[in-house]
Each structure stands twice: as structure tokens, then as C-alpha cells.
């Protein structure tokens, strides 16, 4: 899985679960930061969502699930 694939999965899941548009969720999520496996061997990606509390909470809920299923991504 690549960071771009993970972002698409985030957006698809959020549109399905929370409604809204793909554009809205891409703006809330921002980007996916991929970290070195040397320093982040458990999960090598992170996000920094922005927006209102409900939107950030929705993104974090999806992130928890995706971290369990896809902890390692390629840049």
C-alpha cells in the first residue's frame, strides 16, 4: 500500500461513513506523512487533520482502524 492508496482509502471510507464530498475530506485530512521505518517500525505514517471537531473526530476514528489494518505504507 502506498501513501496515495491510503489517502484514497481514507477518503472513500469517510464519504461512505460520514457523508460529504471527496474534496472536503481531502482538505480535512491534508496529506499522509510517511516516516522512516528505522524510527517508526510499528506504524510509519501519520496524519494531521484540520477542521471542526466533528470532522477531526471522524478522521481519527478511521485512522485508528486503518493503522491496525495498514500500519506500514510505501512513500
N, CA, C and O atoms as a printed pandas DataFrame, in Angstrom:
     atom_number atom_name residue_name chain_id  residue_number  x_coord  y_coord  z_coord
0              1         N          UNK        A               1    0.846   -1.175    0.000
1              2        CA          UNK        A               1    0.000    0.000    0.000
2              3         C          UNK        A               1    0.888    1.234    0.000
3              4         O          UNK        A               1    1.862    1.309    0.749
4              5         N          UNK        A               2    0.552    2.190   -0.835
5              6        CA          UNK        A               2    1.284    3.456   -0.886
6              7         C          UNK        A               2    0.525    4.514   -0.090
7              8         O          UNK        A               2   -0.628    4.312    0.289
8              9         N          UNK        A               3    1.179    5.633    0.154
9             10        CA          UNK        A               3    0.527    6.731    0.856
10            11         C          UNK        A               3   -0.674    7.241    0.060
11            12         O          UNK        A               3   -1.701    7.589    0.643
12            13         N          UNK        A               4   -0.551    7.289   -1.264
13            14        CA          UNK        A               4   -1.667    7.728   -2.107
14            15         C          UNK        A               4   -2.840    6.755   -2.011
15            16         O          UNK        A               4   -3.995    7.176   -1.956
16            17         N          UNK        A               5   -2.545    5.453   -1.992
17            18        CA          UNK        A               5   -3.603    4.448   -1.827
18            19         C          UNK        A               5   -4.301    4.619   -0.479
19            20         O          UNK        A               5   -5.525    4.530   -0.385
20            21         N          UNK        A               6   -3.510    4.864    0.552
21            22        CA          UNK        A               6   -4.069    5.032    1.892
22            23         C          UNK        A               6   -4.955    6.277    1.948
23            24         O          UNK        A               6   -6.024    6.243    2.558
24            25         N          UNK        A               7   -4.534    7.356    1.331
25            26        CA          UNK        A               7   -5.342    8.569    1.301
26            27         C          UNK        A               7   -6.664    8.304    0.596
27            28         O          UNK        A               7   -7.716    8.736    1.068
28            29         N          UNK        A               8   -6.619    7.602   -0.522
29            30        CA          UNK        A               8   -7.855    7.262   -1.233
30            31         C          UNK        A               8   -8.774    6.405   -0.369
31            32         O          UNK        A               8   -9.991    6.590   -0.380
32            33         N          UNK        A               9   -8.197    5.473    0.375
33            34        CA          UNK        A               9   -8.985    4.630    1.264
34            35         C          UNK        A               9   -9.605    5.463    2.386
35            36         O          UNK        A               9  -10.765    5.254    2.743
36            37         N          UNK        A              10   -8.852    6.393    2.938
37            38        CA          UNK        A              10   -9.375    7.314    3.944
38            39         C          UNK        A              10  -10.606    8.042    3.403
39            40         O          UNK        A              10  -11.674    8.034    4.016
40            41         N          UNK        A              11  -10.430    8.665    2.249
41            42        CA          UNK        A              11  -11.487    9.496    1.674
42            43         C          UNK        A              11  -12.723    8.662    1.352
43            44         O          UNK        A              11  -13.843    9.065    1.668
44            45         N          UNK        A              12  -12.531    7.512    0.731
45            46        CA          UNK        A              12  -13.661    6.644    0.390
46            47         C          UNK        A              12  -14.422    6.222    1.638
47            48         O          UNK        A              12  -15.653    6.232    1.651
48            49         N          UNK        A              13  -13.700    5.853    2.677
49            50        CA          UNK        A              13  -14.332    5.424    3.925
50            51         C          UNK        A              13  -15.095    6.571    4.570
51            52         O          UNK        A              13  -16.209    6.377    5.056
52            53         N          UNK        A              14  -14.517    7.751    4.582
53            54        CA          UNK        A              14  -15.174    8.895    5.203
54            55         C          UNK        A              14  -16.420    9.320    4.441
55            56         O          UNK        A              14  -17.434    9.647    5.056
56            57         N          UNK        A              15  -16.362    9.323    3.129
57            58        CA          UNK        A              15  -17.552    9.668    2.339
58            59         C          UNK        A              15  -18.662    8.668    2.620
59            60         O          UNK        A              15  -19.823    9.048    2.775
60            61         N          UNK        A              16  -18.310    7.396    2.685
61            62        CA          UNK        A              16  -19.302    6.351    2.947
62            63         C          UNK        A              16  -19.877    6.463    4.359
63            64         O          UNK        A              16  -21.091    6.376    4.544
64            65         N          UNK        A              17  -19.019    6.652    5.343
65            66        CA          UNK        A              17  -19.450    6.618    6.737
66            67         C          UNK        A              17  -20.005    7.947    7.259
67            68         O          UNK        A              17  -20.941    7.955    8.058
68            69         N          UNK        A              18  -19.439    9.053    6.816
69            70        CA          UNK        A              18  -19.809   10.352    7.393
70            71         C          UNK        A              18  -20.495   11.283    6.399
71            72         O          UNK        A              18  -21.003   12.336    6.784
72            73         N          UNK        A              19  -20.513   10.903    5.126
73            74        CA          UNK        A              19  -21.110   11.773    4.126
74            75         C          UNK        A              19  -20.142   12.856    3.687
75            76         O          UNK        A              19  -18.966   12.842    4.050
76            77         N          UNK        A              20  -20.641   13.775    2.917
77            78        CA          UNK        A              20  -19.790   14.848    2.421
78            79         C          UNK        A              20  -19.146   14.482    1.099
79            80         O          UNK        A              20  -19.450   13.452    0.498
80            81         N          UNK        A              21  -18.255   15.346    0.665
81            82        CA          UNK        A              21  -17.609   15.151   -0.630
82            83         C          UNK        A              21  -16.171   14.674   -0.455
83            84         O          UNK        A              21  -15.564   14.833    0.604
84            85         N          UNK        A              22  -15.650   14.089   -1.523
85            86        CA          UNK        A              22  -14.257   13.655   -1.516
86            87         C          UNK        A              22  -13.332   14.861   -1.307
87            88         O          UNK        A              22  -12.338   14.768   -0.588
88            89         N          UNK        A              23  -13.661   15.977   -1.932
89            90        CA          UNK        A              23  -12.846   17.188   -1.805
90            91         C          UNK        A              23  -12.791   17.646   -0.348
91            92         O          UNK        A              23  -11.720   17.960    0.172
92            93         N          UNK        A              24  -13.951   17.681    0.304
93            94        CA          UNK        A              24  -14.000   18.103    1.708
94            95         C          UNK        A              24  -13.068   17.250    2.565
95            96         O          UNK        A              24  -12.281   17.783    3.347
96            97         N          UNK        A              25  -13.154   15.925    2.422
97            98        CA          UNK        A              25  -12.354   15.051    3.275
98            99         C          UNK        A              25  -10.874   15.136    2.939
99           100         O          UNK        A              25  -10.038   15.018    3.835
100          101         N          UNK        A              26  -10.528   15.337    1.671
101          102        CA          UNK        A              26   -9.107   15.522    1.326
102          103         C          UNK        A              26   -8.555   16.774    2.001
103          104         O          UNK        A              26   -7.415   16.789    2.465
104          105         N          UNK        A              27   -9.376   17.827    2.050
105          106        CA          UNK        A              27   -8.930   19.058    2.718
106          107         C          UNK        A              27   -8.790   18.850    4.227
107          108         O          UNK        A              27   -7.848   19.361    4.832
108          109         N          UNK        A              28   -9.708   18.111    4.837
109          110        CA          UNK        A              28   -9.638   17.862    6.283
110          111         C          UNK        A              28   -8.412   17.009    6.619
111          112         O          UNK        A              28   -7.683   17.305    7.566
112          113         N          UNK        A              29   -8.191   15.951    5.837
113          114        CA          UNK        A              29   -7.068   15.046    6.111
114          115         C          UNK        A              29   -5.736   15.737    5.859
115          116         O          UNK        A              29   -4.778   15.551    6.610
116          117         N          UNK        A              30   -5.680   16.526    4.811
117          118        CA          UNK        A              30   -4.402   17.107    4.412
118          119         C          UNK        A              30   -3.619   16.047    3.664
119          120         O          UNK        A              30   -4.093   15.536    2.649
120          121         N          UNK        A              31   -2.468   15.715    4.124
121          122        CA          UNK        A              31   -1.658   14.682    3.486
122          123         C          UNK        A              31   -1.284   13.595    4.468
123          124         O          UNK        A              31   -1.558   13.684    5.665
124          125         N          UNK        A              32   -0.664   12.587    3.942
125          126        CA          UNK        A              32   -0.163   11.492    4.768
126          127         C          UNK        A              32    1.353   11.643    4.817
127          128         O          UNK        A              32    2.019   11.681    3.782
128          129         N          UNK        A              33    1.879   11.727    6.011
129          130        CA          UNK        A              33    3.319   11.824    6.199
130          131         C          UNK        A              33    3.866   10.419    6.401
131          132         O          UNK        A              33    3.411    9.689    7.281
132          133         N          UNK        A              34    4.839   10.045    5.585
133          134        CA          UNK        A              34    5.468    8.728    5.709
134          135         C          UNK        A              34    6.803    8.905    6.412
135          136         O          UNK        A              34    7.639    9.709    5.998
136          137         N          UNK        A              35    6.990    8.140    7.484
137          138        CA          UNK        A              35    8.206    8.217    8.293
138          139         C          UNK        A              35    9.119    7.035    7.981
139          140         O          UNK        A              35    8.683    6.029    7.422
140          141         N          UNK        A              36   10.361    7.167    8.342
141          142        CA          UNK        A              36   11.335    6.106    8.145
142          143         C          UNK        A              36   11.006    4.900    9.026
143          144         O          UNK        A              36   10.615    5.055   10.184
144          145         N          UNK        A              37   11.164    3.718    8.475
145          146        CA          UNK        A              37   10.949    2.504    9.258
146          147         C          UNK        A              37   12.012    2.340   10.343
147          148         O          UNK        A              37   11.801    1.608   11.310
148          149         N          UNK        A              38   13.143    3.010   10.190
149          150        CA          UNK        A              38   14.184    2.951   11.216
150          151         C          UNK        A              38   13.717    3.558   12.537
151          152         O          UNK        A              38   14.105    3.099   13.611
152          153         N          UNK        A              39   12.888    4.583   12.449
153          154        CA          UNK        A              39   12.420    5.256   13.656
154          155         C          UNK        A              39   10.957    4.983   13.983
155          156         O          UNK        A              39   10.508    5.248   15.098
156          157         N          UNK        A              40   10.220    4.460   13.023
157          158        CA          UNK        A              40    8.785    4.198   13.212
158          159         C          UNK        A              40    8.471    2.781   12.724
159          160         O          UNK        A              40    7.786    2.607   11.716
160          161         N          UNK        A              41    8.959    1.799   13.419
161          162        CA          UNK        A              41    8.807    0.415   12.954
162          163         C          UNK        A              41    7.405   -0.148   13.177
163          164         O          UNK        A              41    7.022   -1.111   12.512
164          165         N          UNK        A              42    6.637    0.426   14.091
165          166        CA          UNK        A              42    5.293   -0.080   14.376
166          167         C          UNK        A              42    4.266    0.458   13.373
167          168         O          UNK        A              42    3.416   -0.292   12.892
168          169         N          UNK        A              43    4.344    1.737   13.062
169          170        CA          UNK        A              43    3.436    2.391   12.116
170          171         C          UNK        A              43    4.200    3.564   11.520
171          172         O          UNK        A              43    4.589    4.483   12.240
172          173         N          UNK        A              44    4.415    3.538   10.215
173          174        CA          UNK        A              44    5.296    4.539    9.618
174          175         C          UNK        A              44    4.569    5.692    8.931
175          176         O          UNK        A              44    5.150    6.368    8.083
176          177         N          UNK        A              45    3.318    5.921    9.284
177          178        CA          UNK        A              45    2.619    7.050    8.689
178          179         C          UNK        A              45    1.828    7.814    9.749
179          180         O          UNK        A              45    1.474    7.277   10.799
180          181         N          UNK        A              46    1.565    9.086    9.441
181          182        CA          UNK        A              46    0.757    9.905   10.334
182          183         C          UNK        A              46   -0.037   10.905    9.508
183          184         O          UNK        A              46    0.271   11.172    8.346
184          185         N          UNK        A              47   -1.059   11.445   10.140
185          186        CA          UNK        A              47   -1.873   12.486    9.521
186          187         C          UNK        A              47   -2.024   13.610   10.528
187          188         O          UNK        A              47   -1.800   13.421   11.723
188          189         N          UNK        A              48   -2.401   14.770   10.042
189          190        CA          UNK        A              48   -2.623   15.932   10.899
190          191         C          UNK        A              48   -3.887   16.635   10.404
191          192         O          UNK        A              48   -3.813   17.675    9.749
192          193         N          UNK        A              49   -5.049   16.057   10.724
193          194        CA          UNK        A              49   -6.301   16.622   10.205
194          195         C          UNK        A              49   -6.588   18.003   10.777
195          196         O          UNK        A              49   -6.171   18.345   11.884
196          197         N          UNK        A              50   -7.312   18.778    9.989
197          198        CA          UNK        A              50   -7.731   20.103   10.446
198          199         C          UNK        A              50   -9.199   20.279   10.069
199          200         O          UNK        A              50   -9.696   19.658    9.130
200          201         N          UNK        A              51   -9.857   21.115   10.800
201          202        CA          UNK        A              51  -11.273   21.354   10.556
202          203         C          UNK        A              51  -12.008   21.407   11.870
203          204         O          UNK        A              51  -11.396   21.548   12.929
204          205         N          UNK        A              52  -13.340   21.294   11.804
205          206        CA          UNK        A              52  -14.110   21.350   13.047
206          207         C          UNK        A              52  -13.940   20.049   13.830
207          208         O          UNK        A              52  -13.418   19.061   13.313
208          209         N          UNK        A              53  -14.378   20.067   15.052
209          210        CA          UNK        A              53  -14.183   18.919   15.935
210          211         C          UNK        A              53  -14.789   17.639   15.416
211          212         O          UNK        A              53  -14.179   16.576   15.526
212          213         N          UNK        A              54  -15.988   17.720   14.848
213          214        CA          UNK        A              54  -16.657   16.519   14.336
214          215         C          UNK        A              54  -15.882   15.912   13.174
215          216         O          UNK        A              54  -15.766   14.691   13.077
216          217         N          UNK        A              55  -15.354   16.748   12.298
217          218        CA          UNK        A              55  -14.601   16.248   11.146
218          219         C          UNK        A              55  -13.303   15.590   11.594
219          220         O          UNK        A              55  -12.951   14.512   11.116
220          221         N          UNK        A              56  -12.596   16.237   12.508
221          222        CA          UNK        A              56  -11.337   15.669   13.006
222          223         C          UNK        A              56  -11.608   14.352   13.723
223          224         O          UNK        A              56  -10.849   13.395   13.571
224          225         N          UNK        A              57  -12.673   14.297   14.495
225          226        CA          UNK        A              57  -13.024   13.063   15.195
226          227         C          UNK        A              57  -13.337   11.937   14.212
227          228         O          UNK        A              57  -12.935   10.795   14.433
228          229         N          UNK        A              58  -14.044   12.247   13.138
229          230        CA          UNK        A              58  -14.356   11.236   12.129
230          231         C          UNK        A              58  -13.073   10.710   11.483
231          232         O          UNK        A              58  -12.929    9.506   11.272
232          233         N          UNK        A              59  -12.153   11.608   11.172
233          234        CA          UNK        A              59  -10.884   11.203   10.562
234          235         C          UNK        A              59  -10.079   10.341   11.532
235          236         O          UNK        A              59   -9.523    9.319   11.129
236          237         N          UNK        A              60  -10.009   10.730   12.782
237          238        CA          UNK        A              60   -9.241    9.956   13.764
238          239         C          UNK        A              60   -9.835    8.569   13.988
239          240         O          UNK        A              60   -9.097    7.607   14.205
240          241         N          UNK        A              61  -11.151    8.460   13.938
241          242        CA          UNK        A              61  -11.804    7.161   14.093
242          243         C          UNK        A              61  -11.408    6.224   12.941
243          244         O          UNK        A              61  -11.103    5.052   13.159
244          245         N          UNK        A              62  -11.417    6.759   11.721
245          246        CA          UNK        A              62  -11.000    5.966   10.558
246          247         C          UNK        A              62   -9.511    5.657   10.645
247          248         O          UNK        A              62   -9.083    4.556   10.297
248          249         N          UNK        A              63   -8.720    6.620   11.106
249          250        CA          UNK        A              63   -7.270    6.412   11.223
250          251         C          UNK        A              63   -6.949    5.255   12.158
251          252         O          UNK        A              63   -6.056    4.458   11.873
252          253         N          UNK        A              64   -7.665    5.157   13.264
253          254        CA          UNK        A              64   -7.422    4.053   14.207
254          255         C          UNK        A              64   -7.626    2.707   13.525
255          256         O          UNK        A              64   -6.830    1.786   13.707
256          257         N          UNK        A              65   -8.686    2.596   12.747
257          258        CA          UNK        A              65   -8.956    1.348   12.033
258          259         C          UNK        A              65   -7.890    1.083   10.969
259          260         O          UNK        A              65   -7.408   -0.043   10.842
260          261         N          UNK        A              66   -7.524    2.101   10.212
261          262        CA          UNK        A              66   -6.547    1.906    9.140
262          263         C          UNK        A              66   -5.148    1.630    9.678
263          264         O          UNK        A              66   -4.382    0.900    9.050
264          265         N          UNK        A              67   -4.806    2.197   10.818
265          266        CA          UNK        A              67   -3.493    1.897   11.419
266          267         C          UNK        A              67   -3.394    0.422   11.793
267          268         O          UNK        A              67   -2.329   -0.185   11.680
268          269         N          UNK        A              68   -4.493   -0.139   12.233
269          270        CA          UNK        A              68   -4.487   -1.572   12.595
270          271         C          UNK        A              68   -4.383   -2.448   11.344
271          272         O          UNK        A              68   -3.729   -3.491   11.375
272          273         N          UNK        A              69   -5.013   -2.039   10.259
273          274        CA          UNK        A              69   -5.009   -2.859    9.053
274          275         C          UNK        A              69   -3.839   -2.571    8.118
275          276         O          UNK        A              69   -3.402   -3.457    7.384
276          277         N          UNK        A              70   -3.329   -1.346    8.139
277          278        CA          UNK        A              70   -2.243   -0.941    7.220
278          279         C          UNK        A              70   -1.210   -0.099    7.970
279          280         O          UNK        A              70   -1.104    1.102    7.722
280          281         N          UNK        A              71   -0.451   -0.703    8.877
281          282        CA          UNK        A              71    0.492    0.095    9.663
282          283         C          UNK        A              71    1.702    0.578    8.869
283          284         O          UNK        A              71    2.310    1.586    9.229
284          285         N          UNK        A              72    2.054   -0.112    7.812
285          286        CA          UNK        A              72    3.245    0.240    7.040
286          287         C          UNK        A              72    2.829    0.585    5.615
287          288         O          UNK        A              72    2.128   -0.191    4.965
288          289         N          UNK        A              73    3.261    1.748    5.130
289          290        CA          UNK        A              73    2.992    2.152    3.747
290          291         C          UNK        A              73    4.293    2.532    3.081
291          292         O          UNK        A              73    5.286    2.842    3.738
292          293         N          UNK        A              74    4.266    2.502    1.765
293          294        CA          UNK        A              74    5.407    2.946    0.975
294          295         C          UNK        A              74    5.206    4.434    0.679
295          296         O          UNK        A              74    4.074    4.912    0.600
296          297         N          UNK        A              75    6.312    5.160    0.517
297          298        CA          UNK        A              75    6.245    6.578    0.231
298          299         C          UNK        A              75    5.548    6.842   -1.041
299          300         O          UNK        A              75    5.402    7.999   -1.436
